[in-house]
Amino acid sequence: MKRAEKKRKQKKVMLMFTLATAAVIVGGMTFAWFSSQDEVTNRLSARADYSVSISEDFTPPENWVPGQEIEKNVFVTNTGSVDAFARVWLEGEFNIIREDAGITAVPASAYTPTELEVGDNDKLKELGYETVTSDGTKYIKLLSTTSTQNDKNQNEEPSEYDVSASGEGDVKALSEVQALQAGGYLAYAPENAKYTYTVNQNKSVDVYYNTTNHAAKDIAQGSVVKVGYAVVAPSGDGGVTTYIAPTNQHGDIDSDTFKPDTTGLYLFRRNMDVNDGLSDKDWEYSGYYYVAGTTPGDGKYYALKTKTVGGNATVYAEGVLNSGAENVDVQTGALTASGVANVKLHTAKQEVITDANVAWTVDNVETPTKLTATLTDGTQANSAKKVAVDVALANVISSGNTKDKWLRVAGDGAIGANGTRDTFYYTNDIEQGDTTAKLVDSVTLAPETKQTAYIAFDFDLNVKMDSVQVIPNSAGNEDYASVKDGWATTGTKAVAQKATTTVGAPEIDNISWTAVLGG
């Protein structure tokens, strides 16, 4: 009995110890609830592979002449990986050299020309304008004294033009100076001018034999005549006879060998109207202003300003025609000093005329095929001074939304920095790797452009292009959201438009462009 009771007490103590121990353990721990964590990375890749550019096929001419058409094919190409919308407009700039007002042909000290350095103005130097006035505003043309050799011509008789003594008739072309003297009659020379020439055929010349006596003398071919020099008896020089003629300001000469030796103006009679020999206006003149060198003929020859009379290309020395009959010998065409008072040196000026002074006009509003760029510097109304360039267009429409065409949107036509140009919007987006239909086909120097309008010019045809990316929408279809509210024109001459409807899903293949409201 006692033993059983004792056993119960032992179990009770053990249970209490176990519970106490459990309490201690539970009080010192944290329960482990179920939990979970995860991470997913969605990579969105972007590349700045957006490249839309103008592509063209164009070889500029060496010397462009009126009416000459030059092939120039202009497209827009997408070489990137993003589809794009495109628009194009044209601008132009002229770098033009024109004849200027000229300088009165007074002694050279009055305009003190200086030589241009090579590279200073290569274009003018190439054209022979090798001198410039001291104030730097006018370029003066120097005439060439170099004869050019022609191909052999067996039909020509050997002459003083022979390149060699071969007797084959291999002749030289006249130099610029010789061509101006080709009339064979000296109409005007400076007072007490000295000059020489070689007689090409037997002729009678008034020569001096001593300080007081002179008379007509038959001069043999090959002899040298010296005018205005100290009077000496006829003398020989290496087998060539030299004759001294009286001081003379006009008379017959052998023009191809004429060499001036005194600074001043020299004018030559070219020909006359045989129907009426009693008017000074029947005479034609040419000539130059000569600045003497160390020996006869080796100085500088300056071109004279010329004029066109009655629409003809014949040139006259400026001022001669207005001199009055009393200043011209109607029998010989010789001129007095008062008759040449207004003769001027030929001068040129170079101007850069930007697009702000270029007018762009289309040939036909409904079916445009040509844009014409015309200078608007005050010369456009003068047919003799007008300069224009025609740009032939291709694939251009003025209305509708025909696929793969260029929609012409008319500019405001204003001349000046704020004027807008006709702008051509493409009626399809340009897929990556694709090229648009051709916009420009060729350029032509307008046939109405005359030689009198310029000495030389360069025309830079600037093709300007804007593009903007196509943005896919949430459904993955190409969208025109980038241009649906209008295409900004800040800093350009493009006319603003906006895309209103498109055809094709998921790929755009036709776009309608309309004016921006309020724009």
C-alpha positions in Angstrom: 0.0 0.0 0.0 2.7 2.4 1.1 4.8 1.2 -1.8 2.1 2.0 -4.4 1.5 5.4 -3.0 5.2 6.2 -3.1 5.3 5.2 -6.7 2.5 7.6 -7.5 4.4 10.4 -5.9 7.5 9.7 -8.0 5.5 9.9 -11.2 4.0 13.2 -10.2 7.4 14.7 -9.5 8.7 13.5 -12.9 5.7 14.9 -14.8 6.2 18.3 -13.1 9.9 18.2 -14.1 9.0 17.4 -17.6 6.5 20.2 -17.9 8.9 22.6 -16.3 11.6 21.7 -18.8 9.2 22.0 -21.6 8.2 25.4 -20.5 11.7 26.5 -20.4 12.3 25.2 -23.9 9.2 26.8 -25.4 9.9 30.1 -23.8 13.4 30.3 -25.6 12.3 29.6 -29.3 10.4 31.3 -32.3 7.7 29.4 -34.3 8.7 28.8 -38.0 5.8 30.0 -40.3 5.7 29.1 -44.1 6.9 31.9 -46.4 8.2 32.3 -50.0 10.2 34.9 -52.2 10.8 35.2 -56.0 12.3 37.6 -58.6 11.7 37.8 -62.5 13.8 40.2 -64.8 12.1 41.4 -68.0 14.8 43.0 -70.2 13.6 45.8 -72.6 16.3 46.3 -75.2 16.8 49.6 -77.1 19.4 50.6 -79.7 20.1 54.0 -81.1 20.0 52.4 -84.6 18.0 55.1 -86.3 19.5 56.2 -89.6 17.5 57.9 -92.4 19.5 59.8 -95.0 19.4 61.3 -98.5 20.9 59.2 -101.2 21.6 60.5 -104.7 23.3 59.8 -108.0 24.9 63.0 -109.3 28.1 64.0 -111.2 28.5 67.8 -111.6 29.5 69.2 -115.0 32.8 70.8 -115.7 31.2 73.8 -117.4 27.5 74.1 -117.2 25.8 76.0 -120.0 22.2 77.2 -120.5 19.9 74.4 -121.5 22.2 71.6 -120.4 20.4 69.0 -118.3 22.4 67.2 -115.7 21.1 63.9 -114.2 20.6 64.2 -110.4 18.5 61.4 -108.8 17.5 62.1 -105.2 15.9 59.5 -102.8 15.6 59.0 -99.1 17.0 55.7 -97.6 16.4 54.1 -94.3 19.6 52.2 -93.2 18.6 51.8 -89.6 16.3 49.4 -87.8 13.4 51.7 -87.1 10.7 52.6 -89.6 10.3 56.3 -90.4 8.3 59.1 -91.9 10.1 61.6 -94.2 9.7 65.0 -95.8 12.0 66.9 -98.1 12.4 70.5 -99.3 15.0 72.3 -101.5 17.1 75.3 -100.9 19.8 76.9 -103.0 22.8 79.3 -102.8 24.5 81.1 -105.6 28.2 82.1 -105.5 28.2 84.4 -108.6 30.8 86.5 -110.3 29.3 89.4 -112.4 30.6 92.3 -114.4 30.7 95.4 -112.2 30.4 99.1 -112.9 34.0 99.4 -114.0 36.8 101.9 -113.3 37.5 105.0 -115.5 40.6 104.3 -117.6 42.9 106.9 -116.2 46.6 106.3 -115.4 47.3 103.2 -113.5 48.4 105.1 -110.4 44.7 106.0 -109.8 43.6 102.4 -109.1 46.8 100.8 -108.1 46.0 97.1 -108.8 47.8 94.4 -106.9 48.2 90.8 -107.9 46.1 88.2 -106.2 47.9 85.4 -104.4 47.2 81.9 -105.5 44.5 80.6 -103.2 43.3 84.1 -102.4 40.5 83.6 -104.8 41.2 80.6 -107.1 37.9 81.0 -109.0 38.7 84.6 -110.1 42.3 83.8 -110.8 41.2 80.9 -113.0 39.1 83.3 -115.0 41.9 85.8 -115.4 41.1 88.3 -112.7 44.6 88.5 -111.3 44.4 92.0 -110.0 42.2 93.7 -107.4 41.8 97.4 -106.6 43.4 98.7 -103.4 40.1 98.9 -101.6 39.5 95.2 -102.2 36.0 95.6 -103.8 36.7 95.3 -107.5 38.6 92.6 -109.5 40.2 93.7 -112.7 40.6 91.3 -115.6 44.1 90.8 -117.1 44.2 89.8 -120.8 46.2 86.8 -121.9 49.1 87.3 -124.2 49.6 83.6 -124.8 48.8 82.1 -128.2 47.4 78.6 -128.3 48.5 76.0 -130.9 45.9 74.6 -133.3 46.1 71.2 -134.8 48.0 71.0 -138.1 46.0 72.2 -141.1 47.6 71.4 -144.4 45.5 73.9 -146.1 47.0 76.8 -144.3 49.9 78.7 -146.0 53.0 79.1 -143.8 52.9 82.6 -142.2 54.1 84.7 -139.3 51.9 82.5 -137.0 54.1 79.4 -137.8 55.0 77.4 -134.7 58.1 76.2 -136.5 59.7 76.6 -139.9 58.4 73.3 -141.0 56.2 74.9 -143.7 53.3 72.6 -142.8 51.0 75.5 -141.9 50.8 74.6 -138.2 49.3 77.8 -137.0 48.6 79.4 -133.6 45.4 80.9 -132.5 45.5 84.5 -131.6 46.0 85.5 -127.9 43.3 87.6 -126.2 45.4 90.7 -126.8 46.0 89.9 -130.5 42.3 89.3 -131.0 41.5 92.8 -129.7 44.0 94.3 -132.1 42.8 92.3 -135.0 41.0 95.2 -136.7 44.4 96.4 -138.1 43.8 100.1 -137.4 44.9 101.9 -134.2 42.0 104.3 -133.5 43.4 105.9 -130.3 46.7 105.8 -128.3 48.1 107.9 -125.4 49.7 111.2 -126.3 53.3 110.7 -127.5 52.7 106.9 -127.3 55.6 104.6 -128.3 54.8 101.3 -129.9 56.3 98.9 -132.4 55.1 96.4 -135.0 56.6 94.1 -137.7 55.4 94.6 -141.3 53.8 91.4 -142.5 53.4 92.6 -146.0 54.9 95.4 -148.1 53.3 98.7 -147.2 53.9 102.5 -147.3 54.6 104.1 -144.0 55.4 107.7 -143.1 58.9 107.5 -141.6 61.6 110.0 -140.5 65.0 110.1 -142.1 66.4 112.8 -139.8 65.2 115.1 -137.1 63.1 117.2 -139.4 62.4 115.4 -142.6 59.9 112.6 -143.1 58.1 111.1 -146.1 56.1 108.1 -147.2 58.4 105.1 -147.5 57.7 101.7 -148.9 58.6 99.3 -146.1 59.5 95.8 -147.0 57.9 92.7 -145.4 59.6 91.7 -142.2 60.8 95.2 -141.3 60.2 96.7 -137.8 58.5 100.0 -137.5 59.0 101.9 -134.2 56.7 104.8 -133.5 57.4 107.6 -131.1 61.1 106.8 -130.4 64.1 109.0 -131.0 64.6 109.7 -134.7 67.5 107.9 -136.3 68.2 107.0 -139.8 67.0 103.6 -140.9 69.3 100.9 -139.4 69.7 97.2 -139.6 69.6 94.8 -136.7 70.5 91.2 -137.5 69.4 91.6 -141.0 66.0 93.2 -140.0 65.6 96.8 -141.1 64.1 99.2 -138.4 62.3 102.3 -139.4 61.3 105.2 -137.1 57.8 106.7 -137.8 56.5 110.0 -136.5 54.6 110.3 -133.3 51.1 109.1 -134.1 48.0 108.3 -132.1 46.3 106.4 -134.9 46.9 104.6 -138.2 47.2 101.2 -139.9 49.2 98.6 -138.0 50.0 94.9 -138.3 47.8 93.8 -135.5 49.3 90.5 -134.7 52.7 92.0 -134.0 51.7 95.3 -132.4 53.4 95.9 -129.1 52.7 99.1 -127.0 55.5 100.6 -125.0 53.6 103.5 -123.2 51.2 103.2 -120.4 47.6 104.2 -121.3 44.5 103.4 -123.3 44.7 101.8 -126.7 41.6 101.4 -128.9 41.4 99.6 -132.3 38.8 100.0 -135.0 37.2 96.6 -135.8 34.9 97.2 -138.8 32.2 99.5 -140.1 28.8 99.6 -141.7 29.5 100.0 -145.4 26.0 101.3 -146.0 26.6 104.5 -144.0 30.1 105.6 -143.4 29.1 109.1 -142.1 28.2 108.1 -138.5 30.5 107.3 -135.6 27.9 104.6 -134.6 28.9 102.6 -137.6 32.3 101.9 -136.1 33.1 99.1 -133.7 35.9 99.3 -131.3 37.9 97.1 -129.0 41.1 97.6 -127.0 42.7 97.5 -123.6 44.6 99.6 -121.0 48.3 98.9 -121.0 50.7 99.3 -118.1 54.2 99.4 -119.6 56.9 96.8 -118.7 60.6 96.8 -119.3 60.4 96.1 -123.0 57.7 96.8 -125.6 54.7 94.5 -125.1 55.8 92.7 -121.9 53.6 94.8 -119.6 50.1 94.1 -118.4 47.0 94.4 -120.5 43.7 95.2 -118.7 40.3 94.4 -120.3 37.9 97.2 -121.0 34.2 97.3 -120.0 32.0 96.6 -123.0 28.4 97.1 -123.9 25.9 95.4 -126.1 23.9 97.7 -128.5 20.6 96.9 -130.0 20.5 93.4 -128.6 23.5 92.4 -130.6 26.5 90.7 -129.2 28.9 93.2 -130.8 30.9 95.0 -128.1 31.9 98.6 -128.1 34.2 100.5 -125.8 32.0 102.1 -123.1 31.4 105.7 -123.8 32.7 105.8 -127.4 29.2 105.5 -128.9 28.0 108.5 -126.9 31.0 110.7 -127.8 29.4 112.5 -130.7 30.5 112.6 -134.3 32.8 115.6 -133.7 35.0 113.2 -131.6 35.3 110.6 -134.3 36.9 110.9 -137.8 34.1 109.4 -139.9 36.6 108.5 -142.6 39.1 106.6 -140.5 37.3 105.9 -137.2 40.1 107.6 -135.3 39.1 109.0 -131.8 40.0 112.1 -130.0 40.8 112.3 -126.3 37.4 113.7 -125.5 35.8 110.9 -127.5 37.2 108.3 -125.1 36.7 110.1 -121.8 34.2 107.6 -120.5 36.0 104.4 -121.4 36.3 102.2 -118.3 38.3 99.2 -117.2 36.4 95.9 -117.0 35.8 94.9 -113.3 34.0 92.1 -111.6 32.6 91.5 -108.2 31.8 88.2 -106.4 28.6 87.8 -104.4 27.2 84.9 -102.3 23.4 85.0 -102.6 21.7 82.8 -100.0 18.4 81.0 -100.2 16.8 84.0 -98.6 17.1 85.8 -102.0 16.1 82.8 -104.2 12.5 82.4 -105.3 11.2 78.8 -105.9 8.3 78.4 -108.2 6.5 75.3 -109.5 5.6 74.9 -113.2 2.1 73.4 -112.5 0.2 73.4 -109.3 -1.9 70.3 -110.1 0.8 68.2 -111.7 4.1 69.6 -110.7 7.1 68.4 -112.7 9.6 71.2 -112.2 10.8 73.6 -109.5 12.7 76.7 -110.7 15.1 78.6 -108.5 15.5 82.3 -109.6 17.7 85.0 -108.2 15.7 87.8 -106.7 18.5 90.3 -106.1 16.9 92.9 -108.4 18.0 91.2 -111.7 15.1 88.8 -112.1 13.1 91.2 -114.3 16.0 91.9 -116.6 16.2 89.2 -119.2 19.9 90.0 -119.8 20.7 89.5 -116.1 18.3 86.8 -115.0 19.8 83.6 -113.6 17.6 80.5 -113.0 18.0 76.8 -112.4 15.3 74.2 -113.2 14.9 71.2 -111.0 13.0 68.3 -112.6 10.7 66.5 -110.2 9.5 62.9 -110.2 6.6 61.0 -108.4 5.0 64.2 -107.1 1.3 64.8 -106.5 -0.5 67.8 -105.2 -3.5 66.1 -103.6 -4.7 62.7 -102.5 -2.7 60.0 -100.8 -1.5 57.8 -103.7 0.9 55.3 -102.2 4.7 55.8 -102.6 4.4 59.3 -103.9 5.7 62.7 -102.7 2.8 65.0 -101.7 3.7 68.6 -102.6 2.6 71.1 -99.9 3.0 74.7 -101.1 5.1 77.1 -99.1 4.1 80.7 -98.6 6.4 81.9 -101.4 7.9 84.6 -99.3 11.4 85.8 -99.9 13.5 86.2 -96.8 14.8 84.3 -93.8 11.2 83.4 -92.7 9.8 82.3 -96.0 8.7 78.7 -96.3 9.5 76.4 -99.2 7.4 73.8 -101.0 7.7 70.7 -98.9 7.3 67.1 -100.1 5.8 64.6 -97.7 6.2 60.9 -98.5 2.9 59.0 -98.6 4.3 55.8 -97.1 6.6 55.1 -94.1 10.1 54.0 -95.0 10.7 50.4 -93.8 14.1 49.5 -92.5 16.4 48.9 -95.4 14.0 50.5 -97.9 14.4 53.5 -100.2 11.7 56.0 -101.3 10.5 56.7 -104.8 12.7 59.2 -106.6 11.9 62.9 -105.9 14.5 64.8 -108.1 15.3 63.6 -111.6 17.7 66.3 -113.0 18.8 69.9 -112.9 19.1 72.2 -115.9 20.6 75.7 -116.2 17.4 77.4 -117.5 17.6 78.1 -121.2 16.5 81.7 -120.7 19.7 82.4 -118.7 22.0 84.5 -120.9 25.8 84.8 -121.0 25.4 88.5 -120.1 23.9 87.5 -116.7 27.2 86.2 -115.2 30.9 85.7 -115.7 30.8 82.5 -113.7 28.8 81.0 -110.9 28.5 78.0 -108.6 25.0 76.9 -107.6 24.6 74.7 -104.4 21.4 72.8 -104.5 20.7 71.9 -100.9 18.3 69.0 -100.4 17.0 69.2 -96.8 15.3 66.2 -95.2 13.5 65.6 -91.9 12.5 62.2 -90.6 10.7 60.9 -87.5 10.3 57.4 -86.2 7.2 55.2 -86.5 6.0 54.1 -83.0 4.1 50.7 -82.6 1.0 50.9 -80.5 -0.1 48.6 -77.6 -1.5 46.1 -80.1 1.8 45.9 -81.9 0.6 47.7 -85.0 2.6 50.6 -86.5 1.1 53.9 -85.4 1.4 57.5 -86.6 1.3 59.0 -83.1 4.6 60.8 -83.6 3.1 63.0 -86.4 -0.7 62.9 -85.7 -0.6 66.3 -84.0 1.6 67.9 -86.7 5.3 68.0 -87.6 7.2 70.8 -85.9 8.9 73.3 -88.2 11.2 75.0 -85.7 14.4 76.0 -87.4 13.4 74.8 -90.8 11.7 76.1 -93.9 9.4 73.1 -94.2 5.7 73.5 -94.2 3.9 71.9 -91.3 1.6 68.9 -91.9 0.1 66.1 -89.8 -0.8 62.5 -90.6 -4.6 62.0 -90.4 -5.3 58.6 -91.7 -3.1 55.6 -92.5 -3.8 52.4 -94.4 -2.3 49.0 -93.5 -2.0 47.0 -90.3 0.2 46.0 -88.6 2.4 47.7 -91.3 1.7 51.2 -92.5 1.8 51.4 -96.3 -0.2 54.6 -97.1 -0.4 58.0 -95.3 -2.7 61.0 -95.7 -1.1 64.4 -94.9 -3.2 67.4 -94.1 -2.6 70.9 -92.9 -2.0 71.5 -89.2 -5.0 73.2 -87.7 -4.2 76.8 -87.0 -0.8 76.3 -88.7 
